[in-house]
Amino acid sequence: MISVIVPYKEDRGYLKQCIDSINAQSYMDFELIEAHGPGTLPENFNAGLKVAKGEYVKMVQDDDWLPPDSLWNLINGIGDYKWVVGNVWQMCAEPYIYKPPYLDFESNLNHYALHMGSTLYRTALLCAIDGMDESLETGEEYDMHLKLLSLGYEPGYIDKEVYNYRMWSGGKSVIYRRKRTKWRKNELAKIKARYEKEKK
């Protein structure tokens, strides 16, 4: 079973579309966990992870949505890997497909290329690293993926579109890039420095 976690603080206007897309999946062996709370993304995600009953975990942001065969493609693509990555539809004025150009630790340390929406994890793997770092306000998935990669867990890859990422003015990453650019850059540099130290 897949535990699909939707962590959110408030409905930003797209929650129904998100939930409907999950309930409309062609792969039906899943549980939906709405991790709704006043906390940060890592806090709400980890709260969902703690109650997850599935062997696998999938996160969906409340302003994004899944293609109908997302869970089917991910569960059939993970094989013996601890986690797997697929492609993402970047939904903007001119939608395009994003494919991760590399999956290894060194490349992602310097040029982060993995999108959390495109991933499926074994629940035990995320529980072993205590999920997301709750001290972070940005770069949460960057940190979590670097942690997995630094421990030797490189993901599998499937050449399928498994996530629809809404690129809009109210998206957290867009807001941070526009209004808190210097702060966000510094925070990401701190995360990178953590793992550069581990390499030495």
SVG drawing of the C-alpha trace seen along z (x, -y; Angstrom):
<svg xmlns="http://www.w3.org/2000/svg" viewBox="-12 -41 50 47">
<polyline fill="none" stroke="black" stroke-width="0.4" points="0.0,0.0 1.1,-3.6 0.6,-6.3 -0.1,-9.5 0.6,-12.5 -0.7,-15.9 0.9,-18.3 -0.7,-21.8 -1.3,-24.7 -4.3,-26.1 -6.3,-25.6 -4.7,-27.9 -7.5,-27.3 -6.3,-24.1 -6.8,-21.4 -9.9,-19.9 -8.2,-19.4 -5.3,-17.8 -7.4,-15.4 -9.6,-14.5 -6.6,-13.6 -5.4,-11.2 -8.8,-9.6 -9.0,-9.2 -5.8,-7.1 -5.8,-4.0 -3.8,-2.2 -6.2,-1.9 -4.1,-0.4 -3.4,-3.6 -4.4,-5.6 -4.8,-9.4 -3.3,-11.3 -4.3,-15.0 -1.5,-16.3 -3.2,-19.6 -1.7,-21.7 -0.3,-25.1 3.3,-23.9 5.9,-24.1 6.0,-21.8 8.5,-19.4 6.4,-19.4 3.2,-18.6 4.9,-16.0 6.5,-14.3 3.2,-14.2 1.8,-12.3 4.8,-10.0 4.3,-9.0 0.8,-7.7 1.5,-6.2 0.6,-2.5 1.8,-1.8 5.0,-0.2 5.6,-3.2 5.2,-7.0 4.2,-9.6 4.0,-13.3 1.7,-15.7 1.7,-19.4 -1.8,-20.9 -1.5,-23.2 -0.3,-20.4 -2.0,-17.3 -1.3,-13.8 -1.7,-12.4 -4.2,-9.4 -1.5,-6.7 1.1,-8.3 0.9,-5.8 0.7,-2.9 3.9,-4.0 5.8,-4.7 4.9,-1.4 5.8,0.6 9.0,-1.3 10.5,-1.2 11.7,2.5 14.4,3.2 15.3,-0.5 14.6,-2.3 13.1,-5.2 12.3,-6.1 12.1,-9.3 10.0,-10.1 9.3,-13.1 7.3,-16.2 4.9,-18.3 5.8,-21.9 2.4,-23.6 2.9,-27.2 1.8,-29.3 3.7,-26.9 3.8,-23.5 6.8,-21.4 8.2,-18.1 11.0,-18.2 13.3,-15.1 16.0,-14.9 19.4,-15.1 21.3,-13.2 20.6,-11.1 24.0,-11.0 25.1,-12.7 27.9,-14.8 25.8,-16.3 22.8,-17.1 25.1,-18.6 26.1,-21.3 23.1,-21.5 20.0,-20.1 17.9,-18.3 15.4,-16.1 11.8,-17.1 10.1,-15.6 6.7,-15.5 8.2,-13.0 9.3,-10.5 8.1,-7.4 9.9,-6.2 9.9,-3.1 8.4,-4.2 11.0,-2.5 13.7,-4.5 12.2,-7.8 11.5,-6.7 15.1,-5.7 16.3,-9.3 13.4,-10.8 11.8,-12.3 12.4,-16.0 14.5,-18.3 12.0,-20.4 14.5,-23.2 14.4,-24.1 12.0,-26.6 13.3,-26.1 15.3,-23.5 13.6,-20.7 13.6,-18.2 17.1,-19.2 18.3,-18.3 16.4,-15.1 17.5,-13.9 21.1,-14.8 20.9,-12.8 19.6,-9.8 22.2,-10.1 25.0,-10.6 24.0,-7.4 24.4,-5.5 20.7,-5.3 20.6,-6.4 17.1,-6.3 15.8,-4.4 14.4,-6.3 11.3,-5.8 10.7,-7.8 7.1,-8.6 5.3,-11.8 4.1,-11.2 3.4,-14.7 1.8,-18.0 3.7,-20.9 1.7,-24.2 4.0,-27.2 2.0,-30.1 2.6,-33.3 1.4,-31.8 3.7,-28.9 6.2,-28.8 9.3,-28.4 8.2,-31.2 7.6,-33.6 10.9,-32.8 12.8,-33.2 11.2,-36.6 11.0,-38.1 13.6,-36.3 16.2,-35.6 19.3,-36.3 17.9,-34.5 17.0,-31.5 20.3,-31.4 22.1,-31.5 19.9,-28.7 20.6,-26.4 24.3,-27.2 24.1,-26.1 22.5,-22.8 25.1,-22.2 27.9,-22.9 26.5,-20.1 27.1,-17.5 30.4,-19.0 31.7,-18.5 30.6,-14.8 32.6,-14.2 35.9,-15.3"/>
</svg>
